[in-house]
Amino acid sequence: MDSNRSSTSPPVGPPDELAVLAAAADRLAAKDLDQLSDVVRAERVLVLRRLLDRLDGQWLKELAGVDARGAAGADQDQQVGSTAAWLRGRLRLARGRPRARSGPPGPCSADR
């Protein structure tokens, strides 16, 4: 048996799909937005919002799977009291009710 092929260690780093997503986010962040027309910038804002909503839906789907399997803490080979406690600890979230993230962030500085 080849020990390099039968390792039970989890892979290091994000899965391929998430690495591709992270690379795309890095490219978006590096984009010089001043070189884009107003039309393109407005379209990008709308598309980005739709993509965020889709990603939020995927995150909720995967979170439900982690919760249903009791897998919270598996990333650090630990058992935790609850999925909520695990999220608070790993993502540094405050206790309490989460704030709604839908809709625009509020008045734009250009409105002042």
N, CA, C and O atoms as CSV, one atom per row, in Angstrom:
chain,resi,resn,atom,element,x,y,z
A,1,MET,N,N,0.855,-1.179,0.000
A,1,MET,CA,C,0.000,0.000,0.000
A,1,MET,C,C,0.892,1.229,0.000
A,1,MET,O,O,1.796,1.330,0.830
A,2,ASP,N,N,0.664,2.150,-0.897
A,2,ASP,CA,C,1.428,3.389,-0.993
A,2,ASP,C,C,0.878,4.382,0.014
A,2,ASP,O,O,-0.266,4.823,-0.101
A,3,SER,N,N,1.700,4.737,1.013
A,3,SER,CA,C,1.214,5.631,2.071
A,3,SER,C,C,0.861,7.012,1.558
A,3,SER,O,O,0.058,7.710,2.177
A,4,ASN,N,N,1.442,7.422,0.446
A,4,ASN,CA,C,1.108,8.735,-0.114
A,4,ASN,C,C,-0.288,8.758,-0.719
A,4,ASN,O,O,-0.899,9.821,-0.834
A,5,ARG,N,N,-0.790,7.602,-1.102
A,5,ARG,CA,C,-2.104,7.548,-1.732
A,5,ARG,C,C,-3.213,7.178,-0.777
A,5,ARG,O,O,-4.387,7.339,-1.110
A,6,SER,N,N,-2.880,6.692,0.389
A,6,SER,CA,C,-3.933,6.248,1.297
A,6,SER,C,C,-3.949,7.064,2.588
A,6,SER,O,O,-4.374,6.571,3.633
A,7,SER,N,N,-3.500,8.273,2.518
A,7,SER,CA,C,-3.477,9.127,3.696
A,7,SER,C,C,-4.899,9.464,4.121
A,7,SER,O,O,-5.768,9.724,3.288
A,8,THR,N,N,-5.119,9.456,5.422
A,8,THR,CA,C,-6.429,9.837,5.937
A,8,THR,C,C,-6.440,11.273,6.428
A,8,THR,O,O,-7.450,11.736,6.959
A,9,SER,N,N,-5.334,11.986,6.258
A,9,SER,CA,C,-5.274,13.385,6.680
A,9,SER,C,C,-6.144,14.229,5.785
A,9,SER,O,O,-6.202,14.000,4.577
A,10,PRO,N,N,-6.831,15.215,6.366
A,10,PRO,CA,C,-7.657,16.088,5.526
A,10,PRO,C,C,-6.766,16.959,4.655
A,10,PRO,O,O,-5.628,17.246,5.027
A,11,PRO,N,N,-7.267,17.381,3.505
A,11,PRO,CA,C,-6.473,18.244,2.640
A,11,PRO,C,C,-6.206,19.583,3.318
A,11,PRO,O,O,-7.016,20.071,4.105
A,12,VAL,N,N,-5.066,20.160,3.000
A,12,VAL,CA,C,-4.706,21.462,3.551
A,12,VAL,C,C,-5.210,22.532,2.597
A,12,VAL,O,O,-5.005,22.425,1.388
A,13,GLY,N,N,-5.861,23.555,3.116
A,13,GLY,CA,C,-6.380,24.630,2.284
A,13,GLY,C,C,-7.802,24.363,1.854
A,13,GLY,O,O,-8.354,23.292,2.106
A,14,PRO,N,N,-8.391,25.348,1.201
A,14,PRO,CA,C,-9.792,25.193,0.794
A,14,PRO,C,C,-9.941,24.205,-0.358
A,14,PRO,O,O,-9.005,24.001,-1.131
A,15,PRO,N,N,-11.127,23.588,-0.474
A,15,PRO,CA,C,-11.387,22.731,-1.637
A,15,PRO,C,C,-11.235,23.531,-2.926
A,15,PRO,O,O,-11.316,24.759,-2.919
A,16,ASP,N,N,-11.014,22.828,-4.022
A,16,ASP,CA,C,-10.739,23.482,-5.300
A,16,ASP,C,C,-11.744,24.560,-5.672
A,16,ASP,O,O,-11.359,25.642,-6.113
A,17,GLU,N,N,-13.047,24.270,-5.497
A,17,GLU,CA,C,-14.059,25.250,-5.892
A,17,GLU,C,C,-13.919,26.537,-5.091
A,17,GLU,O,O,-14.090,27.632,-5.626
A,18,LEU,N,N,-13.610,26.401,-3.822
A,18,LEU,CA,C,-13.473,27.587,-2.975
A,18,LEU,C,C,-12.185,28.338,-3.282
A,18,LEU,O,O,-12.146,29.564,-3.170
A,19,ALA,N,N,-11.140,27.630,-3.665
A,19,ALA,CA,C,-9.894,28.287,-4.064
A,19,ALA,C,C,-10.115,29.103,-5.334
A,19,ALA,O,O,-9.599,30.212,-5.467
A,20,VAL,N,N,-10.884,28.547,-6.262
A,20,VAL,CA,C,-11.203,29.269,-7.501
A,20,VAL,C,C,-12.026,30.515,-7.173
A,20,VAL,O,O,-11.790,31.585,-7.734
A,21,LEU,N,N,-12.984,30.372,-6.270
A,21,LEU,CA,C,-13.819,31.498,-5.854
A,21,LEU,C,C,-12.975,32.573,-5.175
A,21,LEU,O,O,-13.152,33.762,-5.443
A,22,ALA,N,N,-12.065,32.166,-4.306
A,22,ALA,CA,C,-11.188,33.125,-3.623
A,22,ALA,C,C,-10.299,33.856,-4.628
A,22,ALA,O,O,-10.075,35.060,-4.500
A,23,ALA,N,N,-9.801,33.144,-5.611
A,23,ALA,CA,C,-8.970,33.782,-6.648
A,23,ALA,C,C,-9.783,34.792,-7.457
A,23,ALA,O,O,-9.282,35.862,-7.804
A,24,ALA,N,N,-11.031,34.453,-7.755
A,24,ALA,CA,C,-11.897,35.389,-8.486
A,24,ALA,C,C,-12.160,36.634,-7.646
A,24,ALA,O,O,-12.169,37.744,-8.179
A,25,ALA,N,N,-12.375,36.468,-6.347
A,25,ALA,CA,C,-12.587,37.613,-5.462
A,25,ALA,C,C,-11.336,38.490,-5.416
A,25,ALA,O,O,-11.436,39.716,-5.380
A,26,ASP,N,N,-10.162,37.861,-5.416
A,26,ASP,CA,C,-8.912,38.629,-5.432
A,26,ASP,C,C,-8.777,39.433,-6.720
A,26,ASP,O,O,-8.340,40.583,-6.693
A,27,ARG,N,N,-9.151,38.830,-7.846
A,27,ARG,CA,C,-9.084,39.559,-9.124
A,27,ARG,C,C,-10.070,40.727,-9.133
A,27,ARG,O,O,-9.750,41.806,-9.632
A,28,LEU,N,N,-11.249,40.516,-8.589
A,28,LEU,CA,C,-12.232,41.607,-8.510
A,28,LEU,C,C,-11.700,42.747,-7.644
A,28,LEU,O,O,-11.849,43.917,-7.997
A,29,ALA,N,N,-11.090,42.415,-6.529
A,29,ALA,CA,C,-10.571,43.429,-5.618
A,29,ALA,C,C,-9.416,44.209,-6.243
A,29,ALA,O,O,-9.210,45.380,-5.922
A,30,ALA,N,N,-8.673,43.570,-7.124
A,30,ALA,CA,C,-7.522,44.225,-7.745
A,30,ALA,C,C,-7.912,45.081,-8.958
A,30,ALA,O,O,-7.093,45.842,-9.474
A,31,LYS,N,N,-9.144,44.953,-9.399
A,31,LYS,CA,C,-9.615,45.671,-10.594
A,31,LYS,C,C,-9.601,47.178,-10.359
A,31,LYS,O,O,-10.052,47.654,-9.318
A,32,ASP,N,N,-9.086,47.917,-11.323
A,32,ASP,CA,C,-9.103,49.382,-11.255
A,32,ASP,C,C,-10.477,49.859,-11.728
A,32,ASP,O,O,-10.725,49.974,-12.928
A,33,LEU,N,N,-11.360,50.133,-10.777
A,33,LEU,CA,C,-12.734,50.501,-11.113
A,33,LEU,C,C,-12.827,51.852,-11.809
A,33,LEU,O,O,-13.795,52.113,-12.524
A,34,ASP,N,N,-11.850,52.699,-11.614
A,34,ASP,CA,C,-11.871,54.012,-12.259
A,34,ASP,C,C,-11.760,53.909,-13.778
A,34,ASP,O,O,-12.071,54.866,-14.487
A,35,GLN,N,N,-11.327,52.772,-14.277
A,35,GLN,CA,C,-11.198,52.573,-15.722
A,35,GLN,C,C,-12.511,52.115,-16.366
A,35,GLN,O,O,-12.587,51.984,-17.587
A,36,LEU,N,N,-13.531,51.875,-15.559
A,36,LEU,CA,C,-14.806,51.372,-16.068
A,36,LEU,C,C,-15.798,52.515,-16.258
A,36,LEU,O,O,-15.763,53.514,-15.540
A,37,SER,N,N,-16.675,52.348,-17.233
A,37,SER,CA,C,-17.719,53.355,-17.461
A,37,SER,C,C,-18.754,53.267,-16.338
A,37,SER,O,O,-18.817,52.277,-15.609
A,38,ASP,N,N,-19.555,54.315,-16.215
A,38,ASP,CA,C,-20.618,54.314,-15.208
A,38,ASP,C,C,-21.608,53.178,-15.440
A,38,ASP,O,O,-22.082,52.560,-14.486
A,39,VAL,N,N,-21.919,52.904,-16.698
A,39,VAL,CA,C,-22.859,51.827,-17.030
A,39,VAL,C,C,-22.308,50.484,-16.551
A,39,VAL,O,O,-23.025,49.700,-15.929
A,40,VAL,N,N,-21.061,50.230,-16.836
A,40,VAL,CA,C,-20.440,48.967,-16.436
A,40,VAL,C,C,-20.381,48.864,-14.914
A,40,VAL,O,O,-20.644,47.803,-14.348
A,41,ARG,N,N,-20.039,49.960,-14.259
A,41,ARG,CA,C,-19.965,49.933,-12.800
A,41,ARG,C,C,-21.329,49.643,-12.179
A,41,ARG,O,O,-21.431,48.865,-11.231
A,42,ALA,N,N,-22.377,50.270,-12.716
A,42,ALA,CA,C,-23.723,50.036,-12.203
A,42,ALA,C,C,-24.144,48.582,-12.427
A,42,ALA,O,O,-24.727,47.958,-11.540
A,43,GLU,N,N,-23.849,48.050,-13.610
A,43,GLU,CA,C,-24.179,46.658,-13.899
A,43,GLU,C,C,-23.434,45.711,-12.971
A,43,GLU,O,O,-23.998,44.717,-12.512
A,44,ARG,N,N,-22.175,46.010,-12.693
A,44,ARG,CA,C,-21.372,45.165,-11.801
A,44,ARG,C,C,-21.967,45.137,-10.393
A,44,ARG,O,O,-21.994,44.091,-9.745
A,45,VAL,N,N,-22.442,46.293,-9.927
A,45,VAL,CA,C,-23.046,46.355,-8.591
A,45,VAL,C,C,-24.247,45.411,-8.517
A,45,VAL,O,O,-24.406,44.678,-7.541
A,46,LEU,N,N,-25.080,45.433,-9.540
A,46,LEU,CA,C,-26.259,44.566,-9.551
A,46,LEU,C,C,-25.882,43.090,-9.636
A,46,LEU,O,O,-26.444,42.261,-8.920
A,47,VAL,N,N,-24.940,42.766,-10.500
A,47,VAL,CA,C,-24.509,41.376,-10.646
A,47,VAL,C,C,-23.846,40.884,-9.364
A,47,VAL,O,O,-24.096,39.762,-8.926
A,48,LEU,N,N,-23.006,41.716,-8.765
A,48,LEU,CA,C,-22.347,41.318,-7.518
A,48,LEU,C,C,-23.361,41.043,-6.413
A,48,LEU,O,O,-23.194,40.095,-5.646
A,49,ARG,N,N,-24.411,41.861,-6.321
A,49,ARG,CA,C,-25.432,41.627,-5.296
A,49,ARG,C,C,-26.112,40.283,-5.510
A,49,ARG,O,O,-26.332,39.530,-4.561
A,50,ARG,N,N,-26.446,39.985,-6.778
A,50,ARG,CA,C,-27.084,38.703,-7.083
A,50,ARG,C,C,-26.152,37.530,-6.744
A,50,ARG,O,O,-26.589,36.504,-6.222
A,51,LEU,N,N,-24.876,37.701,-7.049
A,51,LEU,CA,C,-23.913,36.652,-6.717
A,51,LEU,C,C,-23.779,36.474,-5.208
A,51,LEU,O,O,-23.686,35.347,-4.721
A,52,LEU,N,N,-23.769,37.573,-4.473
A,52,LEU,CA,C,-23.712,37.484,-3.011
A,52,LEU,C,C,-24.917,36.730,-2.458
A,52,LEU,O,O,-24.785,35.912,-1.548
A,53,ASP,N,N,-26.084,37.013,-3.012
A,53,ASP,CA,C,-27.290,36.304,-2.574
A,53,ASP,C,C,-27.178,34.807,-2.847
A,53,ASP,O,O,-27.558,33.987,-2.012
A,54,ARG,N,N,-26.654,34.457,-4.018
A,54,ARG,CA,C,-26.471,33.044,-4.347
A,54,ARG,C,C,-25.464,32.396,-3.405
A,54,ARG,O,O,-25.678,31.277,-2.939
A,55,LEU,N,N,-24.380,33.087,-3.127
A,55,LEU,CA,C,-23.381,32.547,-2.211
A,55,LEU,C,C,-23.939,32.414,-0.804
A,55,LEU,O,O,-23.643,31.445,-0.104
A,56,ASP,N,N,-24.737,33.373,-0.392
A,56,ASP,CA,C,-25.364,33.303,0.922
A,56,ASP,C,C,-26.269,32.069,1.004
A,56,ASP,O,O,-26.289,31.378,2.023
A,57,GLY,N,N,-27.004,31.799,-0.052
A,57,GLY,CA,C,-27.844,30.608,-0.099
A,57,GLY,C,C,-27.017,29.336,-0.016
A,57,GLY,O,O,-27.395,28.394,0.680
A,58,GLN,N,N,-25.900,29.299,-0.714
A,58,GLN,CA,C,-25.027,28.128,-0.669
A,58,GLN,C,C,-24.432,27.961,0.725
A,58,GLN,O,O,-24.328,26.842,1.227
A,59,TRP,N,N,-24.040,29.072,1.352
A,59,TRP,CA,C,-23.491,29.022,2.705
A,59,TRP,C,C,-24.525,28.441,3.682
A,59,TRP,O,O,-24.197,27.607,4.526
A,60,LEU,N,N,-25.768,28.894,3.550
A,60,LEU,CA,C,-26.827,28.381,4.426
A,60,LEU,C,C,-27.073,26.894,4.199
A,60,LEU,O,O,-27.301,26.147,5.151
A,61,LYS,N,N,-27.028,26.467,2.953
A,61,LYS,CA,C,-27.203,25.049,2.619
A,61,LYS,C,C,-26.090,24.214,3.251
A,61,LYS,O,O,-26.350,23.163,3.835
A,62,GLU,N,N,-24.856,24.686,3.130
A,62,GLU,CA,C,-23.727,23.938,3.685
A,62,GLU,C,C,-23.717,23.989,5.207
A,62,GLU,O,O,-23.357,23.013,5.865
A,63,LEU,N,N,-24.111,25.122,5.757
A,63,LEU,CA,C,-24.219,25.234,7.210
A,63,LEU,C,C,-25.254,24.257,7.753
A,63,LEU,O,O,-25.028,23.617,8.780
A,64,ALA,N,N,-26.385,24.141,7.069
A,64,ALA,CA,C,-27.419,23.192,7.490
A,64,ALA,C,C,-26.878,21.767,7.485
A,64,ALA,O,O,-27.197,20.972,8.370
A,65,GLY,N,N,-26.063,21.448,6.491
A,65,GLY,CA,C,-25.464,20.122,6.423
A,65,GLY,C,C,-24.489,19.872,7.570
A,65,GLY,O,O,-24.481,18.790,8.157
A,66,VAL,N,N,-23.670,20.871,7.888
A,66,VAL,CA,C,-22.735,20.748,9.012
A,66,VAL,C,C,-23.514,20.559,10.303
A,66,VAL,O,O,-23.169,19.711,11.125
A,67,ASP,N,N,-24.558,21.345,10.479
A,67,ASP,CA,C,-25.363,21.259,11.694
A,67,ASP,C,C,-26.061,19.902,11.802
A,67,ASP,O,O,-26.061,19.284,12.867
A,68,ALA,N,N,-26.651,19.444,10.707
A,68,ALA,CA,C,-27.378,18.170,10.725
A,68,ALA,C,C,-26.463,16.985,11.038
A,68,ALA,O,O,-26.883,16.019,11.674
A,69,ARG,N,N,-25.225,17.065,10.592
A,69,ARG,CA,C,-24.274,15.978,10.826
A,69,ARG,C,C,-23.543,16.116,12.157
A,69,ARG,O,O,-22.811,15.212,12.562
A,70,GLY,N,N,-23.740,17.245,12.840
A,70,GLY,CA,C,-23.002,17.470,14.078
A,70,GLY,C,C,-21.519,17.663,13.816
A,70,GLY,O,O,-20.682,17.297,14.640
A,71,ALA,N,N,-21.196,18.243,12.662
A,71,ALA,CA,C,-19.799,18.360,12.239
A,71,ALA,C,C,-19.134,19.663,12.674
A,71,ALA,O,O,-17.967,19.890,12.355
A,72,ALA,N,N,-19.852,20.518,13.393
A,72,ALA,CA,C,-19.240,21.756,13.872
A,72,ALA,C,C,-18.043,21.403,14.741
A,72,ALA,O,O,-18.154,20.584,15.654
A,73,GLY,N,N,-16.910,22.011,14.463
A,73,GLY,CA,C,-15.684,21.731,15.199
A,73,GLY,C,C,-14.790,20.717,14.519
A,73,GLY,O,O,-13.631,20.564,14.905
A,74,ALA,N,N,-15.298,20.020,13.514
A,74,ALA,CA,C,-14.503,19.002,12.827
A,74,ALA,C,C,-13.273,19.604,12.156
A,74,ALA,O,O,-12.275,18.909,11.966
A,75,ASP,N,N,-13.330,20.887,11.795
A,75,ASP,CA,C,-12.185,21.547,11.163
A,75,ASP,C,C,-10.981,21.611,12.093
A,75,ASP,O,O,-9.847,21.747,11.633
A,76,GLN,N,N,-11.220,21.512,13.400
A,76,GLN,CA,C,-10.139,21.524,14.379
A,76,GLN,C,C,-10.132,20.249,15.221
A,76,GLN,O,O,-9.531,20.200,16.294
A,77,ASP,N,N,-10.811,19.221,14.713
A,77,ASP,CA,C,-10.905,17.937,15.392
A,77,ASP,C,C,-11.379,18.102,16.837
A,77,ASP,O,O,-10.818,17.519,17.764
A,78,GLN,N,N,-12.430,18.916,17.002
A,78,GLN,CA,C,-12.991,19.178,18.328
A,78,GLN,C,C,-14.495,18.951,18.292
A,78,GLN,O,O,-15.136,19.058,17.246
A,79,GLN,N,N,-15.035,18.637,19.453
A,79,GLN,CA,C,-16.483,18.612,19.596
A,79,GLN,C,C,-16.872,19.908,20.289
A,79,GLN,O,O,-16.232,20.322,21.255
A,80,VAL,N,N,-17.912,20.538,19.795
A,80,VAL,CA,C,-18.365,21.800,20.384
A,80,VAL,C,C,-19.801,21.633,20.858
A,80,VAL,O,O,-20.507,20.714,20.442
A,81,GLY,N,N,-20.222,22.540,21.740
A,81,GLY,CA,C,-21.563,22.448,22.299
A,81,GLY,C,C,-22.665,22.667,21.282
A,81,GLY,O,O,-23.727,22.050,21.368
A,82,SER,N,N,-22.419,23.536,20.326
A,82,SER,CA,C,-23.451,23.823,19.330
A,82,SER,C,C,-22.807,24.409,18.084
A,82,SER,O,O,-21.683,24.911,18.119
A,83,THR,N,N,-23.534,24.333,16.999
A,83,THR,CA,C,-23.059,24.934,15.759
A,83,THR,C,C,-22.940,26.445,15.927
A,83,THR,O,O,-22.000,27.057,15.421
A,84,ALA,N,N,-23.897,27.045,16.639
A,84,ALA,CA,C,-23.848,28.498,16.866
A,84,ALA,C,C,-22.592,28.883,17.642
A,84,ALA,O,O,-21.942,29.873,17.307
A,85,ALA,N,N,-22.244,28.120,18.665
A,85,ALA,CA,C,-21.037,28.415,19.443
A,85,ALA,C,C,-19.788,28.269,18.580
A,85,ALA,O,O,-18.857,29.067,18.684
A,86,TRP,N,N,-19.773,27.259,17.738
A,86,TRP,CA,C,-18.647,27.049,16.830
A,86,TRP,C,C,-18.491,28.234,15.881
A,86,TRP,O,O,-17.383,28.737,15.690
A,87,LEU,N,N,-19.599,28.681,15.286
A,87,LEU,CA,C,-19.540,29.824,14.382
A,87,LEU,C,C,-19.071,31.083,15.104
A,87,LEU,O,O,-18.235,31.829,14.594
A,88,ARG,N,N,-19.617,31.309,16.293
A,88,ARG,CA,C,-19.186,32.487,17.060
A,88,ARG,C,C,-17.688,32.470,17.312
A,88,ARG,O,O,-17.009,33.486,17.163
A,89,GLY,N,N,-17.185,31.311,17.692
A,89,GLY,CA,C,-15.767,31.208,17.992
A,89,GLY,C,C,-14.877,31.310,16.768
A,89,GLY,O,O,-13.870,32.018,16.787
A,90,ARG,N,N,-15.234,30.619,15.719
A,90,ARG,CA,C,-14.383,30.580,14.521
A,90,ARG,C,C,-14.485,31.831,13.669
A,90,ARG,O,O,-13.507,32.230,13.036
A,91,LEU,N,N,-15.656,32.455,13.643
A,91,LEU,CA,C,-15.853,33.646,12.809
A,91,LEU,C,C,-15.875,34.936,13.625
A,91,LEU,O,O,-16.090,36.021,13.087
A,92,ARG,N,N,-15.652,34.801,14.930
A,92,ARG,CA,C,-15.628,35.944,15.847
A,92,ARG,C,C,-16.924,36.757,15.773
A,92,ARG,O,O,-16.910,37.983,15.658
A,93,LEU,N,N,-18.031,36.038,15.843
A,93,LEU,CA,C,-19.344,36.664,15.808
A,93,LEU,C,C,-19.798,36.991,17.227
A,93,LEU,O,O,-19.468,36.280,18.176
A,94,ALA,N,N,-20.542,38.052,17.354
A,94,ALA,CA,C,-21.083,38.428,18.658
A,94,ALA,C,C,-22.298,37.572,18.979
A,94,ALA,O,O,-22.969,37.064,18.081
A,95,ARG,N,N,-22.573,37.417,20.266
A,95,ARG,CA,C,-23.794,36.718,20.671
A,95,ARG,C,C,-24.994,37.559,20.293
A,95,ARG,O,O,-24.884,38.768,20.091
A,96,GLY,N,N,-26.124,36.915,20.202
A,96,GLY,CA,C,-27.346,37.648,19.917
A,96,GLY,C,C,-27.870,37.349,18.538
A,96,GLY,O,O,-27.350,36.506,17.806
A,97,ARG,N,N,-28.891,38.054,18.220
A,97,ARG,CA,C,-29.572,37.841,16.953
A,97,ARG,C,C,-28.759,38.434,15.806
A,97,ARG,O,O,-28.316,39.579,15.891
A,98,PRO,N,N,-28.560,37.672,14.741
A,98,PRO,CA,C,-27.806,38.206,13.610
A,98,PRO,C,C,-28.575,39.321,12.917
A,98,PRO,O,O,-29.805,39.307,12.868
A,99,ARG,N,N,-27.851,40.264,12.393
A,99,ARG,CA,C,-28.474,41.360,11.649
A,99,ARG,C,C,-28.807,40.895,10.243
A,99,ARG,O,O,-28.082,40.097,9.648
A,100,ALA,N,N,-29.904,41.401,9.727
A,100,ALA,CA,C,-30.280,41.077,8.351
A,100,ALA,C,C,-29.266,41.708,7.411
A,100,ALA,O,O,-28.831,42.841,7.623
A,101,ARG,N,N,-28.889,40.969,6.368
A,101,ARG,CA,C,-27.910,41.478,5.430
A,101,ARG,C,C,-28.527,41.790,4.079
A,101,ARG,O,O,-27.819,42.169,3.146
A,102,SER,N,N,-29.824,41.636,3.965
A,102,SER,CA,C,-30.429,41.894,2.671
A,102,SER,C,C,-30.707,43.382,2.515
A,102,SER,O,O,-30.886,44.113,3.489
A,103,GLY,N,N,-30.735,43.792,1.287
A,103,GLY,CA,C,-31.019,45.198,1.007
A,103,GLY,C,C,-29.749,46.032,0.975
A,103,GLY,O,O,-28.663,45.551,1.301
A,104,PRO,N,N,-29.901,47.270,0.583
A,104,PRO,CA,C,-28.714,48.144,0.477
A,104,PRO,C,C,-28.170,48.477,1.873
A,104,PRO,O,O,-28.896,48.391,2.864
A,105,PRO,N,N,-26.890,48.857,1.943
A,105,PRO,CA,C,-26.262,49.108,3.234
A,105,PRO,C,C,-26.689,50.398,3.907
A,105,PRO,O,O,-26.292,50.638,5.047
A,106,GLY,N,N,-27.465,51.224,3.270
A,106,GLY,CA,C,-27.881,52.483,3.856
A,106,GLY,C,C,-27.519,53.636,2.943
A,106,GLY,O,O,-27.122,53.430,1.797
A,107,PRO,N,N,-27.658,54.859,3.457
A,107,PRO,CA,C,-27.378,56.015,2.602
A,107,PRO,C,C,-25.945,56.005,2.099
A,107,PRO,O,O,-25.014,55.677,2.833
A,108,CYS,N,N,-25.791,56.361,0.868
A,108,CYS,CA,C,-24.476,56.454,0.244
A,108,CYS,C,C,-23.857,57.797,0.611
A,108,CYS,O,O,-24.565,58.790,0.773
A,109,SER,N,N,-22.562,57.823,0.739
A,109,SER,CA,C,-21.877,59.076,1.082
A,109,SER,C,C,-22.123,60.161,0.034
A,109,SER,O,O,-22.021,61.348,0.344
A,110,ALA,N,N,-22.441,59.776,-1.182
A,110,ALA,CA,C,-22.716,60.759,-2.235
A,110,ALA,C,C,-24.023,61.495,-1.995
A,110,ALA,O,O,-24.241,62.565,-2.564
A,111,ASP,N,N,-24.906,60.933,-1.153
A,111,ASP,CA,C,-26.193,61.559,-0.868
A,111,ASP,C,C,-26.074,62.690,0.135
A,111,ASP,O,O,-27.024,63.452,0.317
A,112,ARG,N,N,-24.937,62.817,0.784
A,112,ARG,CA,C,-24.772,63.844,1.820
A,112,ARG,C,C,-24.505,65.203,1.265
A,112,ARG,O,O,-24.346,66.160,2.023
